[in-house]
Amino acid sequence: MVNSMTEAVGVGMLGLGVVGSGVARALRDKAATIGQRVGRPVELRGVLVRDPERQRDVEGVSLTRDPRAVLDDPRVQIVVEVMGGEEPAHAYIRRAISAGKHIVTANKEVMAKHGPEIVSDAARCGLDVAYEASVGGGIPVIGPFKLDLLANDISSLSAIINGTTNYIITRMSQAGLDFGSALREAQDAGYAEADPRNDIEGIDAAYKLSILATLAFHARVHPNDVYREGIGGLEPSDFRYARELGYATPLLAIGKREPEGLELRVHPAFVPRGSMLANVDGVFTAVQVEGDLIGRILFYGRGAGAGPTSSAVVADVIDLAQRIGAGPVRPSLAPTDANIRLRAVSDVRTRYYLRLVSADRPGVIATVAGILGERSISLSSVLQKEDVPLEEGGRYAEIVFMTHHAQEAAVQEALEQIRRLEVVPRIGSLIRVED
Amino acid sequence: MVNSMTEAVGVGMLGLGVVGSGVARALRDKAATIGQRVGRPVELRGVLVRDPERQRDVEGVSLTRDPRAVLDDPRVQIVVEVMGGEEPAHAYIRRAISAGKHIVTANKEVMAKHGPEIVSDAARCGLDVAYEASVGGGIPVIGPFKLDLLANDISSLSAIINGTTNYIITRMSQAGLDFGSALREAQDAGYAEADPRNDIEGIDAAYKLSILATLAFHARVHPNDVYREGIGGLEPSDFRYARELGYATPLLAIGKREPEGLELRVHPAFVPRGSMLANVDGVFTAVQVEGDLIGRILFYGRGAGAGPTSSAVVADVIDLAQRIGAGPVRPSLAPTDANIRLRAVSDVRTRYYLRLVSADRPGVIATVAGILGERSISLSSVLQKEDVPLEEGGRYAEIVFMTHHAQEAAVQEALEQIRRLEVVPRIGSLIRVED
């Protein structure tokens, strides 16, 4: 505990990669602003790195490869964790709390999997855990749930929360690239990693949705609670049909409170062209929230990168440093509702876009419409494009069905039956429509 | 000062109109959530109204027409001001501070004209003034400047910040209505007041821009510092040309930090169709901010109304009530830079849309292009529509000029000269293009 109001607040940091270097630079370059706001200086006193000998563009910072040198330093009151990954980051955060340090972290995986437990443990020690940087880079999304939106009952979240997949989707949609080419472009531009599974399979988005849903619905949401589909199955023709029908096709993270339970899902979705979410392009991200008092609001900005992420980390450091100076820190609340009821994805009701690759025979539309109709799935429109060349050879017709609201289970049953039709060699895509 | 952590926090309110009633309902209906968050109950202990006898849909609240009964009540720690208008709201806020009360206000006029002085005076007494509800309804826009964006040097603000004018503009643009019809529709829908000048002349937007710019640029910005044009001069044809050229035409509030000084202006502007700002329709509002670390971010939502505004007021009450319980409140900072340098609007450089109503004679385009060229204003495109019927009778040609970047002073000089041309009976519109 720091007693004097003139003594500096000490910060230790775990990790000095892209984000860590950004934070170190911001703490140095903005020292005057930060000191003025906090009421006393904030000093970076030690950084855990893998190789302290390596040349870096951050000078005058004490580097160590010994975690204890940061975690047990009595001159450190706030530990900033920007290593990423579940372990050893999680273990280090726990040890820092045991050693009486407040935590600032940008780690979505740790916060999604262990956040509520970490926050509770810290609170028992009178410590706080700040994690604005874990979702949406520098866009203030965690803070609003902790304060600005508190008077609201939140009914839904819809977020384009992974910049890498949004970049790939934007390139597929605007330049007509196929998935593989768009992915390679994202890798070349440094937006996608060599192993891109975390992004393209929606795992990263599910982490972030878990964190947001835990805050929004005051319930303990785990990443495993989230139904998940990636973007690898999208084809250029889906984007063409989407445009024709008046939609964009982002990877959407959805959280909805329904009477039957919480809906939590990450998958590509059609959203109307004129909506704010349809205009989130490239590496930009957006979080849309609906509450009873506030109606619909949306936060938009770059969701990753050294600048935006260090903007959020430094803001959290300032907030904690201020509160350390002003008596005991009142920690954040843990979720009140330990047992949530999840709504199975099979119970979800929405509209659907279904693209079939079919032999161009009379009667196919009638057969498929019949199968759908037997399960009370009615159609709002049907598009047929003839003579489409197929990768697997031959030329076929593509038929697109847009349904009215239907139950997922019924749609999946119908799909099983359609899959067995001889005249339908391939089901192109099934994409949910979120209005 | 409240000493016990179990004693309730007392709130007094000035005004019980649409917003005040919303706040009273929210404090009652959300009492459990609020109490849990604050750590003790928050009670509405008295409300100043004009007529305590009038029937209202808020029960169990003590009403008075005597301001002292609220301002001097020792059981009140927080005064919520939701009367609106400069006086007596301003005087009551001052008296409440003298009486040792923290302030929560939704009053943009008072905060724009007197905010920094009120905040400083309150700070000297260890009191805080919260005003999230004064700009952007429930959208968190004040809070982010106080904390989340603190590590950033803000270079610009662009905001669609008045829902009434945005509704009128949306109706003109999407339904082709003229200004008078769209205004009447907004009045019938309850979005515009009987005397709509505050909205349509951009006065309300200038108040809000002053508040945001004061925070963003750490400078004392007064509403009189803001250059202002309203929306009364826009005609249906401007929206048609805008669409053809790929733009939307909101009333934009702009704050920019340039080497020569601060640019502060409110006027209709062309913004590119694909941008987030171009998709803010109806009574929705949005604030876009650019900072050195965070890049471009945007906040979007309903900027007014009982629900959104009471969402912000209640969040401010919760924040203050929490801090009252945790030792002395550390008040907000006043702007550090008392003397700002303003950039005159005549020095602004931007692109321009100029619509002329002209006799359809050969040579008009050449003459106008010559006048512009003499002042180094070059053209990016020219559109000519022939045979346009005029309100004032006769049929003329309409000619639209889009310029490259040019200085406002040069454009205004050219306009003076064009106005004197016999072949140009009327200058339709001059609209700045913000890319």
Interface residues (C-beta under 8 A of the other chain):
Chain A: G22 A26 K30 T33 I34 Q36 R37 G39 E132 G137 G138 I139 P140 G143 P144 L147 D148 L149 L150 A151 N152 G274 S275 M276 A278 N279 V280 D281 G291 D292 L293 I294 G295 R296 I297 L298 F299 Y300 G301 R302 G305 G307 P308 S310 S311 A312 V314 A315 I318 D319 Q322 A326 G327 P328 R330 L333 T336
Chain B: G22 A26 K30 T33 I34 Q36 R37 G39 E132 G137 G138 I139 P140 G143 P144 L147 D148 L149 L150 A151 N152 G274 S275 M276 A278 N279 V280 D281 G291 D292 L293 I294 G295 R296 I297 L298 F299 Y300 G301 R302 G305 G307 P308 S310 S311 A312 V314 A315 I318 D319 Q322 A326 G327 P328 R330 L333 T336
